[in-house]
């Protein structure tokens, strides 16, 4: 980013909804990242899990966009560098530390694409401004410490219909694919559930084995 780049100004404390003042001038059309607050936590590397909150606004119109500080919303959780979120959010956290606040000016390619989002009121030529608060960064090979608890013998029996089983197996396969660390898992019929309806021949059988670190 050049030192004379014209960017929105940001106010508000880390961990709260940011207030943006966007210049009347047109955006440069370039992808720009401007750190506002330097955190002291773990730096986000490819494969790490980032937990972020963000505020978003259309540069041209000043229209606020849905963000994680909205009522009822939750932080965004994604694996860094894995394409699991908007490119603007992914690039905003890369190499930045937990506790940082980052301003991002994102042209269409890094935001909602050249088709935009009619539902959000974003056109295919709009630059979107994000203020990203990096709440936490979890290492890709983090180990979770804890003790296993016994399972009660009087748990209720739950019967699932074939469609419900198909949906759950698909969700399990998706969750397993997103797990960090050295994990292996398989669910019989799970892959089919992601691409086509399951055959109602009974629930899929699953197996799981994993270690928290490589």
N, C-alpha and C positions, 0 to 999 in steps of 0.2 A: 504494500500500500504506500502510495506517495504521501509525503508529509503535508501536501497542500490539498489532499483529497477532501471534498466537501461531504461531510457525513452528518447524520442525525446526532443530536445530543441526547444523552441518557441521564435520567434522574431517578432516585429511589434507591433503597438499600438492597443489598444482596439478600436473596431469599424472599423478596416481595415483588409484586408486579411492578415492572419498570414503566416509567413515563417517557415517551419519545417525542421530541420536537424535530420534525422532518423539514429540511430546507425546501424552499420553493423551486430551486433549480432542479433540472432533470438529473437522474442518477447517471453515473458514468457507464453503466452497463457491465462493469467488471465485478467479479466476486471479491469482496473486501471483508477482512476480519480485523477488528480493532479491539483488543483487550481493554476492558474498563477497570477491572479489579484483578489483581494477581493473587491467586490462592496459594496455599502452602501444602496442600495435600498431594496425593499421588498423581503423577502425570498420566494422562490417558494414552495408551498405546494400542496398536491394532490388536483386536481380540479381547481387550479388556471390556468390562461392562460399565457403561456410564449411566448415571442417574441424573437427569437434568430437569429443570423447570425453565419455561421460556415465555416471553411475550412476543407477539408478532403484529405487524402492521404493514399495509400496502403503502409504498412510497408515494405513488401518484395521487391517490385519493385520501390518504390518511385513515382509511378504514381499518379499524382494529380487527384482527383475525382471532379465531379461537386459540387459546393457549392453555398451558397447564396450571396457571394461576386462577383460571375461571372456576366458579363455584361448581363443585362436583367433579372437577377434572383431577387427574393424577399425574405425577411426574412421568416423563418419557424414560423408558429403560431400554437400552439397546447395546448390542455388541459393536464396538468401535471398528470402523472400516469394513463392515460386513454388509452394508447396503440395507440395513433393517429400518432405516428412517429417512427423512428428507436429507439430501446431500448437504444442505446448509447446516443442519444440526450435527451431522456426522463430522463434517470438516471443522465446525466450530470448536469441538472438544479435542480434536486430535492434537496431542502434545501439550495440551493445556492442563493445569493442575486443578484438582478438586478445590472448591472454594473460590474459583475464578468466575468473573462475569465477563461475557464476550459479546460485543456488538457485531452483527453480520449484515452486510448488504448483499442480498442474494438475487442475481438475475434469474430469469425463468428456468434455465437449465439446472440451477441449484435449488429451486423452490418447487413450483407447481407445473413446470414444463411449458412448452409452447402452446399447449391447449388450455392452460390455466385451470381454473375451477369456477364454473358458473355458480355453484352452490355457495361458495365463499365470497363471490364477487371479485375474483382475481382473473385478470385477462392473461392471454398468452404472451404479453409483452411487459407485464408488470414486474418490477423489482420489489421484493418483499424484505422488510427489515425485521430481524430477529434480535432479541436480547436474551442470551442463554446463560443461565446460572448452573454451573456444574456442582451439583450437590454432593456427589460421591463418585468415586472410581474404584471398581473392584477388579483385582488382578485376574487375568485369564486362568491362572492356575491356583487360585485361592483355595485354601483348605478350610472347610467348615468344621469347627470343633463342637462336640456335644456327646450326649449319652443317649442310647436307645432306650425308649420306654416300653414297658410291656403293653400288649394290646388286650383290652378287655374281652372276655369271652361272650359277653351278652350284647354285642353289637347287633343292630337290626339287620335283617336280610333285605337287600335291595334287588329288585328284578328290573332289568332293562330290556326294552324292545330292541329289535335289530337295528332300526335307524339310530337309536341312542348309542348303541354299542359302536356303530360305525363312526359316529361323530366323535366319541371319546377316544377311539383308537387313533383317529386322524389327529386330534389335538395332542395326544401323547407323543406321536411321532414328530410333530412340529416342535413340541417342547424339548424333546430329546435332541433334536438337531441344533437347538439354540444353546444347549448346555456348554459352559466353558469347561476346560480341563480335559482330562483323559477319561472320557466316558464311552461306553459302548452299550448299545441297547437295540432291541429288536421287538417288533410286535407283529405277529402273524396276521396278515390281512391289512395291516395299518397303511401300507403304501397304496393299496387299492382304494382305501377309504378316502384318501386325499384326492384321487382323480376320478373315481366312479363309485356309484352306490354299491354297498356290500351285498353279497348274497345272503339271504336270511337262513343260513345253515347253522347258526349258533354263534356265540361270542368268540372273538379272536383271543388266542392265548398270548400272553406277553411275558417277556423275560427281560431283566435289567441287571446290569452289573457295572459298577463304576468306582473310581477312586478320585478323591478330591484334588489330587495333584499328580502331575506326570512324574 
